């Protein structure tokens, strides 16, 4: 089960509203609003790598 990086909603990747590729990683988003926020500032929503 995946989580939308913007709102945290759990979802199935086959039912995601949008897929956005950023720095070679695909992110799945649940709705147009989350897609808009993510595309404006993706670094805000990406967890820092440890």
C-alpha positions as a printed Julia matrix, in Angstrom:
50×3 Matrix{Float64}:
  0.0    0.0     0.0
  1.39   3.4    -1.0
  0.88   6.81    0.57
  0.31  10.07   -1.23
  3.36  12.2    -0.28
  1.24  15.35    0.04
 -1.78  14.31    2.13
 -0.64  10.9     3.38
 -3.7    9.05    2.06
 -3.17   5.3     1.61
 -3.93   4.08   -1.89
 -3.39   1.37   -4.44
 -0.98   2.51   -7.15
 -3.39   1.24   -9.82
 -6.05   3.66   -8.56
 -3.83   6.72   -8.15
 -5.01   9.9    -9.87
 -1.52  10.73  -11.15
  2.04   9.45  -11.31
  4.84  12.0   -11.16
  8.48  11.1   -11.68
 10.97  13.18   -9.73
 14.69  12.38   -9.39
 14.16   8.91  -10.92
 11.46   7.98   -8.38
  7.77   7.71   -9.24
  5.33   9.26   -6.77
  1.63   8.42   -6.79
 -0.89  11.13   -6.02
 -4.56  10.78   -5.09
 -6.11  13.9    -6.63
 -5.47  16.97   -8.82
 -4.88  19.2    -5.79
 -2.16  16.93   -4.37
 -0.59  16.7    -7.82
 -0.53  20.5    -8.11
  1.09  20.94   -4.67
  3.67  18.23   -5.34
  4.65  19.6    -8.74
  5.08  23.14   -7.35
  7.49  22.05   -4.6
  8.36  18.33   -4.62
 11.22  18.66   -2.14
  8.74  19.77    0.53
  6.95  16.41    0.32
  9.84  13.99   -0.09
 11.15  12.31    3.02
 14.85  12.92    3.56
 16.97   9.87    2.79
 18.75   8.39    5.79
